[in-house]
Amino acid sequence: MGISTTAVQWIGIILVALATLGFVLSGLGVFGVPGLSEIWRTVAEVSAGVSLLLLVLFWHPWLIMGVLLDMGILVAFLWVKWPPADQIGS
């Protein structure tokens, strides 16, 4: 007994909504919106992780650019620590 088509669709919709909302909020944080300017990096990292999960779960070869972009965000923020905190936000 597998997961229903409706459940799979809802999982996809929820992941898309979370990733999109997270990227929009992190973008607002970059522009200095109070409350978001301090946490935009974390929000962007979580959003990239959610987006990556979405792309892996609903894989299609056309989605490779999205995977590369998410990986770039994660590498830049978690490993390279770019951009510097004093340059943008916190």
DAQUILIN-V829690 format. One record per residue. RES is the residue in one letter. OMEGA is omega in degrees with one decimal (NA if undefined). Layout:
BEGIN
res;omega
RES;OMEGA
RES;OMEGA
END
This chain:
BEGIN
res;omega
M;-176.5
G;179.2
I;-176.1
S;178.5
T;178.9
T;179.0
A;178.2
V;178.6
Q;179.8
W;176.1
I;178.1
G;-179.6
I;-179.8
I;179.2
L;177.2
V;-179.2
A;-179.8
L;-179.9
A;-179.3
T;179.1
L;179.7
G;179.0
F;177.1
V;179.6
L;178.3
S;175.4
G;176.7
L;176.9
G;177.4
V;-179.8
F;171.3
G;177.2
V;-178.2
P;-178.3
G;179.3
L;-176.8
S;178.7
E;-172.4
I;-172.6
W;179.6
R;-179.5
T;179.0
V;179.1
A;178.9
E;179.2
V;179.7
S;177.6
A;176.9
G;178.0
V;178.6
S;178.6
L;176.1
L;178.5
L;-178.2
L;178.6
V;-178.7
L;-177.4
F;-170.8
W;168.1
H;-178.0
P;178.5
W;-176.2
L;-176.1
I;179.4
M;176.9
G;177.3
V;179.7
L;177.5
L;177.9
D;178.5
M;177.3
G;177.8
I;-178.4
L;178.5
V;-177.9
A;-175.4
F;-173.7
L;-174.1
W;-175.6
V;-177.1
K;178.5
W;-12.1
P;-179.9
P;-177.2
A;-179.0
D;-180.0
Q;-178.3
I;173.4
G;-177.1
S;NA
END
